[in-house]
Amino acid sequence: MAHPEIYLKKNEDKRLRKGHLWVFSNEVDVKRSPLEQFNAGDLVQVKSDDGKVLGTAYINPQALICARLLSRKPNLKCGANFFKERLTTALALREKLFDKPYYRLVFGESDGLPGLVIDRFGPVLSVQITTAGIDRRKESLFTALHELLSPEAIILKNDNSQRQLEGLSMESELAYGKLPEPLIIEENNTQFKIDILEGQKTGWFYDHRSSRAQLAGMAKNRKILDLFCYTGAWSIPAALAGASEVTGVDASESALALAADNAFLNGVQDRTRFVRNDVFEFLKQARQENQLYDIIVLDPPALIKRKKDFKQGYEAYRRLNHLALQVLSKNGILISASCSHHLSRENLHEILRSSARHIDRHLVFFAGGGQGPDHPIDPAAPETEYLKTFFCSVSSSL
């Protein structure tokens, strides 16, 4: 049976022809294909102005991104076999990259599954569905996951603001099985206890894996400050690698409790301390007390969630980097990161340049990083590239 059709306005097919998967509501010819005739999550054929088929998408007439392509083929059947095929491809890449089952298994558009993120924590899958199109088909998704991976438990992490935009529930739930207690994962030869249901996003951030390993390689005998430390993903490997002292700062009491547990789990509790405080306040106080650190990790949450928040968010990034540089020891290292898609690599580059010049320090980049290989970037979808990291060596002014 053929899917109903939506027609794009003239010349509004360029993005899709270049490989992107999104259709915005203002690109649809609503005279030929009124959006109100569709229900959220319906499958549709997307056609250009001249009637050429561009592919099969799911639609949500209430959303700004009103359609997302699942295939370039017309009249795709989106059942368990479809999900199994896409998941098999995604799994094959991860198994080439990692020898243990701890990674992001699905990264949305990059894996041909827009609206879906899955993190694999050994026998447990943390599933984040952000669109009505995937939500309506989650039983087919679960069938495919069971056939491929036989998980002990599947968690639906629904506490995401994007779901609200799609008119979906925001309650996280254990969708299948029983969670191991405790749930322990491994990254960079370090063990971590995680809390999926109460934790941020999917419960863990795999994206900085490579940069954390790079920090560990420089940590021996260094005094390290880990800002926005969450549950210790940067701190614990650095301590294991021989850091003399690691201080982690975060505002979340529950995250810091897990960080302390993780320090004990890895036997580095004598070289780590975790402080509950606002990072801005902590840095101001450290400056007043002339506290200095050999290496500072500045990895804040996304401070620019929407384009209209850019000015305020840019200023927050600028202040954070400026304050961090003031408590960095002579010939110290600043690892500065941003996961805000709306803050470009060039923006962060300029923030670091101007902040160093403002306090008369000589700053050079000696390495750069981004999201790990389990967060592949689709060259046709710039939104899939969001993480940027600069490793900076900072010395006295020339």
N, C-alpha and C positions, 0 to 999 in steps of 0.2 A: 504493500500500500504506500502510495506516494505521500510524503510529508507536505503540509501546507507551505506556501511560498511567502518570502518577504523579498521585496525589491529595494535595491539601493538607489539613491538619487544619482544623477549623472556625475561621473568622475569620482564617486565616493568608494570605488572598489580598489583604489590604488594601494591602500595599506594591506588589504587582504592578498592582493596579487604579489606583493613583496614578501609575503610569508607570515604576516601578523594574523592573529586569530580573533580580534575584537571588532564588534560593530557597535557604534554609538547610536543612541536613539535619534539624534538629529541627522544621521546619515541615511535613515530609512525613508523611502517614499511612502508616506502614510496615506496618500490618496489611493495608491494601488494596493497597498497592504496595511490597512489600519491596525495599529498595535493592540488596540483594545479587544480584538477578536481572539487573542492568544491568552493562554494561562501560563503562569510562571513555571518554567521548566519544560514546556512543550518543545518537541523537535521540529525544526523548520528547514526548508531548503533556502539558502541564500542565493539570490540572483542579482546580477548587475543590471543596470538600466536597459541594456540591450537584450536581456533575457538569458545570458549565459550563466550556467550554474557555477557558483563559487564554492559550494560545499554544503555539508549538513552542520547545523548549529543547534544549540538549545537557546531558548529565548526567555527573557523576563521583561515584559512591557513596562514594568514600574522602575527598572534600573537604568542608570545612565549608560552603562555598558549593557546594552539590551540583548545582545547575542554574542555567543562565543563559539567559534568553529571547533568541531570535534574531528572533522575529516573533510578532505577536499572532494570526497565522493558524494554523489547524490543519494538521498534516501538510506542513509546509514542506519543499521539496527544497533541500538545502544543497549545491549544486554550483557550478560556475564561473559560471553565470548569476546566482546569488544574490550571489556576491562582486562580480561586475562591476557589478551594480545598486547595491550599497552603496558601492563604491569610486567610481563615477561621481558619486554624490551628494556624497561627501566631497570629491572633486576639484573639483567645481563651486564649493563654498564657498571652497576655498583659492585657486582661480584668480580669484575676485572680490577676494580680500584681498591677493594678492602677484603681482608681475609677473615674478618669477623662481622657478625650481623648487627653492626651498630652504625647507622647512617640514615640520611634522608633518602627514602626509597622513591618518592614521587615529589617532583618540584613543579607542579602546575603546568603552565603552558610549555615549558621546556620538555616535558615528558608527554606532551599531547593530551594532557588531562587538565584543562583550565578549570579552576575552582576547587582543586584538590591538592592537598599536601599530606604526605604520610611519612612519619619518622618511624624507623625500626629500632626498637630497643630489645634486641635479642628475641625472646618469645612473645613480646608485646608490641602491638602496633598502635601508634597514636595518630588518629585520622582527623584532619581538619578540613571540613567541607564548607566552602564560603559562598556557594551559589545554589539557587533552587534547582538548576538543571542537574547537578550532581546529587543533590539531596534527594530528589525524587527517585534516583536510581541507586541508592545506597545498598539496597538488598542485593542487587546484581553485583555491585562492587564487593560486598562482603563474601558472596559466593566465590568470586574469583580469588580473593585473598585466601580463603580457606583452602581452595584447591591448590594454590601455588605454595603457600607458606605454612599452613596448619598452625596458626598462632594460638597461644594459650589464652590471650585476651586481646580485645579490640576496644580502645577508648575513643569516643567521639568528643573531640575538643571543640565545643561550640561557642566558647566565650570569646567571640571575635566580632568586632564592630562591623565588618563587611557583611556578616550574616544579617545584621539588623537592616542594612541597606537593601537586602534581598527579601526582607519580610520573613526571616526564619528564626526559630527559637534560639535562645542563647544559653541553654542549660547543657553543661557537659555531662556525659554519662558513660558508664561502663556498658557497652553495647553487646559484648560477648565475653564469656569465660570469667576467670578469676585472676586478679592481679597478684603476682608474687609479692611477698612482703619480707624483707625489703626488695625493691627493684633496683638492681645494680647494673650499670653499663660500663663499658670500657672505651676510653679515648686516649690516644697518645701514651699507651702503657700505664694508664692511670685508671683507677676504679672510682666510680661516682654513684652515690645513692641519689635517685631522682624521685620526684613526686609529680606524676603526670596530671592527676586530677586538679591539684591545687596550684601547680606551677604555671609559669608564664608560657604563652604560646603553646607549643606541643609538649612542653615539659623540659626541653633541653634545646640548646643552640649548637648544632653541629657545624654551623657555617664558618666559624673561626678556627677550625681544627688545625689547619696548616700554619696559621700565624701563631697559635699557641705553642706548637712544636718548635717554631723558630725562637720564641721567647725562652723556652726551656733550655735551648742550646746556648743562651747568653747569660743564664741566671746564676751560675756558680759564684758563690761568695758575694753576691750583690744584695743590696737592700732594696726591696721591691714594694711598690704601692700599686694596688689593683683597684681602680675606681669603677663603681657599678659592678661589683664582683659577682653578684648573684650567688650561685652555689659553689663557686670556686674553680670554674673551668680553666681560668688562666693561673690562678694562685697555686693550686695543688701540684700541677706538673712542674711549676717553677721551683717550688719547695723541694720536690722529689729530685730535681736536677741539681740541688746543692745551694740554693739561695740561702744567704745567712739569716734573712728575716723577710717575711712577706706579710704585709698589712692589706686586708681586703675591706673595702667600704661599700655599704649598700644601705638603702632605707628600709628594706624588707626584713622584718624579724624572722619570718619563716625561711626565707632564702639563706640568711646567715646561720640559722640553726642547721640547715643541710650542709652548708659550707664547713661548719665545725665538725659535723659528723664525717664529712669526706676527708677532712684532715686526719682524724683518728683512723679512718678506714685505711689510709695510706701511710700511717705512721709518721706524719709530719706535724703533729699538733704542737710540738715544742718550737717550731720555726714559723708558725702562722698565728695571726690574730685577726679577728673579724670585728669590725666596728660598725655599729648601727648609727648612721648619721646622714644628713643631707650632704651630698658631695661638695656642693658649693661652700657650705659652712665648714666642712672638714678642711678644705683647701685654704680657706681664709685663716682658720685657726692654726694650721700647720705653718703658714707663712709668718704669722705673728710670733710663733714659738721657734722660728728658724729651723724647722724640721726639713731635712733634705733626703731625697731618695735617689738611688743610682739608676733605677729603671721605673718608669711610670706607665701603666697601662690605662688608657682612657677609652673605654668602650661603652658609651652610653646607649640607652634605648633610643628608638627613633624619636628625635626631637622635632621633626617636620613630617607630620602624618599626611597633611594636605598641602597642596600648592599655595593656598592662601595663607598658610602659617609660615611661609618661608622666612619673612623678615624677622619675626620673633625667634624662630628656631635657629636661624643663622647667628643671631646675637648670642643665644645660649651656647652654641658650639664655640663661638669666639671667646666668650668669657671663660668657659671650661679650659680651653687650651692655654689661654693667657695665664690663668691661675696655676695650672699644672706646671707650666714652664718655670714659674717662680719658686717652686719647691723641688726643682730638679737639681741634683748636685752637678758640680763642674765636670764636664765631659760625660754627662749622663745621656740616657736614652729615653725618648718619649715614643711610645707606640700609640698613635692616635687613629681612631676608627670612627666610621659613621655607617649606620645601616639605613639611613634615610635616603630613599630613592631620589627625593627632590633636592638633596644636597649633592651636587656633582663632585667628582674627583677634583676638578679644577677649583671648585668652591673651597674644599677642605685644604687643598694646596695653598690657596691664597690666605686662608685663616692662619695656617701655620707660619707662612712667610711673614705676614704682618704682625702676628703675636710675638715672634722672635725679635723682629726689628724694634718693636715697641719697648721691649725691655733690654735692648742692646745685646742680644745673644746671636751667635752664629749657628744657624741650623741648616743641616744638610740631610737629604733623604738617602739612606743607604740600602733600603729594601722597600718593597711595596707588596701589598697583598689584597686579596679579595675573598669572595666566598669559595668554600672548598669544592672539590670536583663532584660531590654529590648534590650540588646546587648548580647544575649546568646552565649556561647562558644561551638563550636563543637569539642569534644575531638579528632576527627580524622583529624581536620584541624587547626593546630597551628596558622595559619594566622588570625583566628577569635578572638584570644586573643592578644590584642595589648596594652591595657591601664594598667599602673601600678602606684600606689601611695603609698608613705611612709609618715606616720605621725611621725615626729621626735621631741623628747624633747632634747633641747640642753642646756648644762650648762657649768660652768667652768671646766677646766681639773681636773681630780681626783688627 
